[in-house]
Structures are given as structure tokens and as C-alpha cells.
């Protein structure tokens, strides 16, 4: 096992030496990879932030549960007990029929309501689910419609469905963009490793004459591609963070015009790790394809 680590450490050191030996080429390659990766990474981050902004502006989606006119106080309290015991709900509040009537009167309908002999409005509960998935709303509404003395359940989920559809479309577009740019980055790494192989053809031939195995010759090229991808991933993260900092104040000002408090968030540790891992994988994949293709003529593939 220690021998295996030594071989990889040696290959890692050789790859670092080659990267440091051509600083301009390394910098340009890292910029190409980083800028390309920053597009899908920034797009995905933007979609998540837009979703948060939309929720903050529109308010949390709700479900209105209207009681039957003949529901007694005990039956109304029984519904409150059910709501408190429901783990899929974030909160709920009770709106008495008298309070609902007062709100309508303040809205300018006092003259119309004054001609009524009795309050036609029922008691109601305003329920906020713990999530915003349309499936959750439908499931809760279906159950609540079957509760005793519940006359009507109204969903405020139409905008949630539209929001999810738009966000789903945006995420699909970002994934397609990531796949296309990922293919381009594999090609870039492929050509870079090809040039490395061409410039080191004599060294590779001598190594083979001295008894070097195929994995021994390939290993530094794999590390070279992975490290090049890692540098590009770091550039992508830096680019995304700079863009987030530039847009943070304008986005907060836009949210305030809608009466919402919103702060543009950069990538967290899981997102940053995913970006770096994806970049390293692309670099390794490009190098692996190039090594197997261009060293095949030397009987190493």
C-alpha cells in the first residue's frame, strides 16, 4: 500500500512540475475551464436565488380551510387539534367568521354587507405547509376535504406550480449547458494532454526501455488533467463569488421595492465541492481518453 501511495505521490509531483513549468499555458487553461464552468454553476445558483426571491415577494403559499356554517365550537376546535398534530404543516391560524366579516367591511363592502340579516361567512383556518411542492398541497387538501365539518378547501398553489415549472425548465437548461460545456472542456484537456505526449515522446520511449509499466507512464498524465481541472474549478468558484458580491447590493435593493428582505447567497460548501469534483472529473476524463488514444501507438494503451 505504501508503494502505491509513493507512485501516486511521484506522479502528482511530476504533474505539478509540468504545470509550474509552463505558467502561461496553465493560467490560460485554468481560465478557459473556469469561465466555462462558471456559466452553468452561476446559472444554477441564480435559479436557486430567484426561487428564494420569488417566495419572499409572493409570500408563503397557503391552504384555506373553510368550516361548515353549522359547525359547533367543539368541532372547530377538533380541526385545530388535527392541524397541530399534522407534521407536514409549518403553521396555521384561525380566522373567526366575525373577524372575516370585519375585514370585508373595511375593504369597502360595508354597504353591501349591511343589508344582510346574518353573517354569511364561515370560520376558517389559514394553513401554511412545510414545503412548497404542488404534490404536498394536493395531498393535504385531499385529506382536509374529508375532515368532519370542513365545507371547502381552497389551494393557493397555482403560482407554486408555475414557479416549479419555470424553475424546472431553467434547471434543465442549465444541465444541458453544463453537459455541452463539459464536453468542450474534455476536448480542451484532450488536446492539452496530446501536446504533452508529443513533447515527451522521447522520454516515454526511454522509460519503456527501462522497464516502465503502462500505469507508471499514464499516471502523471492523469494527475496533470485532474489538477488542471481543479485549477479551473477554483477559477470558476472565484468567478461566481465575484459576480455574487457585485450583484448582492442591487438584488437587495430590488427586493426592498417589493417589501421583501432578501440577500443573494453564494455557493455553500456542498455546491463548491460539487463544482470542484466535476471539474476534476472532466480533467481526468479528457486526459484518460487522450492517453489511451495517443499512447496506443506506443503499445501503452
N, C-alpha and C positions, 0 to 999 in steps of 0.2 A: 504493500500500500504506500509506504514512504517513497519507493521508487516511482510509483505512478504520480505522486504529488510532485516529485522532483522534475519529472519530464514535463508536466504541465507548467510548473514554475519557470522552467527553462524556456519553453515555448512562449509563455507570457512575456518574459524578459526580452526575447528576440522581437516579438511583435511591438512592444513598447519602444525598443531601439529603432525599429524601422519607422514607426510613426514620428518619433522625435527627429529622425534623420532627414525627414522631408517636411518641415513645419508648414510651409506654404500649402503644399498639397493636402496635408492633414487638416489644416484650417478650412480650406475650400470644401473638402469633402464633408467635414462636420457641418459647415454652413448649409450645404445642399441638403443633407439628410435632416438637419434640424429645422430648416424653414419648411421643408416638405411635410415633416411630421407635425409641425405646429399648426398647420391648416386643419387637419381633422381633429387634433387634440383641442384646439381653440374652438372649433365648431361644436364639438360635443359639450365642452364646458359652457359655451354660450347658450346652448339649448337648455341645459340644467338650470342656469341662472334665469333665463327667460321664463321657465316654468315657475320658479320661485317668485319672480316678479309678478307674473300673471295671477298667481294665487294671492299675493299680498294686495294687489289692486282690486281684484274682484271679490275678495273675502272668501272665507271658507264656504264650500258648498254645504247646503243644509237639506234636511228632510222635514217637512211639516206634517205632523200627525194630528188630525182633527177628530175630536171626540164626538160621539152622537149627542144630540140635543137632550135626550132623556138620561144621559149618564149621571149617576149619583156621585157624590164626593168620594165615597169609598172606591167606586170603580175607577174614578180619575186617579186616585192615589195608587191604585193597583198598577196602573200603567207606569206611573213614576217608579215604582218598585222594579218593574220589568226593565225599564231603561237603565236604572242604576246597576242592575245585575248583568247588563249586556257588555261584554269585553270589547266589542268592535266599535263602541261609541267613544268619542273623545269628550263630549259634553252634551248637556240638554238643559233646556229652560222651559218653564211653564208659563204660558200666556193665558190668563183668565179671560173669559168672554167679556167681562166688563172693561178690562184694560184694552182689548182689541177694539171694542166699540168706541172707547175714548180716543184711540189713535185715529180711527176713521173720522171722527168728528173734528179732530184737529187738522185733518188733511183737507177740509173744506166741504165735507159731505154732511155737515150738521143739519142743514135744512131738509135733506132727503131722509136722514135717519130720524129726525124729529117727528115725522108722521107715522112712525111705526109704533104699534102698541106694545111690542116686546122686543127684547134683544135677539136678533136672528143669528148672531154669531155663536159658534161653539167654543168650548175650551180647546186649547191646542198646546202641543209641545213642539218646540223647535229643536231638532236633533242634529248634531254635527258628528258624522262618522270619523273614525280614527284614521282613515285613508281617503284617497280621492279617486279610487278606481271605480269605473262605472259598474263593474260586476258587484262590488261591495254595496253600492247604492241599491241596485236591483234586488239583491238578496235580502237586505234589511227591509226594504219596502214591502217585498212579498210576505215576509214574516209578520210585519206590523199590521198588514191588512187583515190578517187572520186573528188578531188580538180582540178580545171582547170589548164591545162598545167603541171601537175605532170605526168611524164613518168613512174617512177618506185619508189617503196618504199621498202627499204631493212631493215629487222629487225636484230638486234644484240641480239636476245633473246634466242638463243639455249642454251647458257650456263646458262641463268637465269632459264630456265625450268629444266635443270639438277640440278642446285643448289636447287631449290624449291623441287624437287623430293627427293633429298638426305636429305634435312632438314626435310621434312615431314616424311620420314622414321625414321630419328633419333628421332623426337619428339614423334612419335607413339611408338617407342621402350622405350623411357623414361616414357611415360604414362603407358605402360604395366608394367614396372619395379616398378613404383610408386604404381600401384594397388596391385601387389604381395607383396611388402614390407609393404604397408598399411595393408593388410590382416594379415601379420605376426605381425605387431605392435598391431593390435586389439587383437590377440591371447595372446600376452605378457601382455597387460593390463587386459585381461580377467582372466588370471591366477593370476596376482597380486591381483586383487580385490577378487578373490576366496579365496586366503590365508587370506586377510584382514577379510573377512566374517567368516572364520573358527576360527580365533583367537578372534573374537569379538562376537561369538555366544551367550555366556552367557550375555554379555552386551545388545545385541539385544533383548534377551528374557525378561530381566528386563524392558527394555524400553517399550516393548509391554504390559507388565503387568501394567505399569504406565500410559497406555493410549496413547502411541506414535502412530501417524498415519503412514501409509505406506510411503508417500512422505517424512516425517520427518526422517525416518530411511534411506531411499535411498539417500537423498540429499548429505550427506557428502561423500558417495562413488562416486557420480557423480563428485563432485568437486575434489576429490582425483585423479580420472582418467584424468580430464581435466588439472589439474595442472601438473600432471606427463607428459602429452603430451606437455604442454607449456615448461617445462624444457627441454624436448627432442628437441623441435623446436629451442630453444635458443642454444643448443649444435650444432644442425645442421647448424644454421646460422654462429656460430663461426667457425665451421669446414670449411665451404665454404669460409669464409673470409680469413682464414689462407692459404688455398690452392690457392686462388686468389693472395694473396700477394707473395707467394712463386714462382708462375708461371709468375708474372707480368713482371719481367725483361727478362726472357728467351723468352717470347712471343713477347715483343717489339723488341728484337734483331732479331728474326726470320722475323718479318715484315719489318725491315730495310733492310734485304738482298734482299727483293723484291721491295725496293724503296717505301714502304708504311709506314705511321705513324699510329701506332695502339697501343692502351692501353687496356689491359684486364680489363674489368669492373666487379665489384661485383654486388650482388643483390641490387636493389634500394628499396625504401620504399614499393611500391606495391608488389614486389616479396617477401620481407621479411614478410610483413603482411599476404600474402597468405600462406607462409610456416608455420608461427605460427598458423594461423587459421586451416590449415589442420592437424597439429599436435594435437591441442586441440580437434578437432572433432574426430580424431582417438582415443584419450584417453577417451573422453566421450563415444564414441560408444562401446568401449571394456568394460568400466565399466557398461554401461546400460545393455548390453547383460548379463554380469556376474551377476549383481544384480538380474535381472529378472529370471535368471536360478537358482541361488543358494539360493535365499531367497524365492523361490516358496514353498519350503518345510516347511518354517516357516509361510506360509499364508500371505506373504507380496508381492508376485508377482501378 
